Amino acid sequence: MGKFKLKSVIGVGAVLAFSSSLFGQVVVDDLEHGSNQNSYGYYWYTFDDADDNKSGTISEVPEFQGGQGPGLNSDYAAKLEFTLGATWPESGYTGQPFAGLGTDLASETGSVDLTGLTAISFDIRSTVALEVEFALKHKKTYDLGYNEYHVLIETGSEWENVTVNVADLKQHVGWGKNEDLDVSIAQALSWMVKGDDNPAGTSGELWVDNVVFYGVDAPVLFDECPDCIVDANFEGKGAKFSDFEGGITENAVGAYWYSYDDTPEGSTMITAGADVLGLDIGLNGRDGAYGAQ
């Protein structure tokens, strides 16, 4: 199996705060915000075998839009609509069709530390009986020949809550590289329908909802900020958006601080704090800490 082809996603223009953390539980996404952005500030995506399949018949996956309802006792859920294509010849083996959806936890070159993660739960259903490969991807997935840490799940027309113990996530035997799972470099979750486990030509819908981590704290996006000053009428929790420590310009949702002026139309000049690489971060913040300049 080759590298997945990622389909485009529908972004959102505002940062959405919809994670909750209670006694080591983190809601990765319940989809109720109606977008494809999850609690880690990253996005849902789809993938298929289009880069590998030379038979002319490929898995058909429409552009994915987060928040496709109805979910389990809710308005929204993530939806994959697919048709598995035919097999194709590879050197020494037969290529199997696949299609799936996933949600990123970090950038393509980054990772998130899930040390302490004991289990992952989610609600799942499908319009036809399926064998679905659920996987936790990390930064070494490519180096391991895409031999991912996974379990097989049987799905049907009724919603089912599935809890996967991290200890039960295993690699395939007989291909790729085998290493112990390192949850400190996690990157994504995925749900894949494969020709190895399902008949060629299988067509249907796969739905996922209410993805939860157990044994970890909430992502930095929702860390409390006890020193934050908020309006007296505000009843929610404070959230640390940026503290600039380490001199980094990335904020809690994976986007970046920037500076701007009126060029090329105007004549205003920024004389300090910006260069061709963007905003300067220096030891000019509160109490001598880092701050934006």
PyMOL commands that set and color helices and strands:
alter all, ss='L'
color gray80, all
select helices_A, chain A and resi 166-168+183-185+220-222+286-288
alter helices_A, ss='H'
color red, helices_A
select strands_A, chain A and resi 5-6+21-22+25-29+44-48+78-83+88-90+93-95+98-104+119-126+130-138+149-155+160-165+186-194+203-214+274-275+278-279+281-282+291-292
alter strands_A, ss='S'
color yellow, strands_A
deselect
rebuild
show_as cartoon
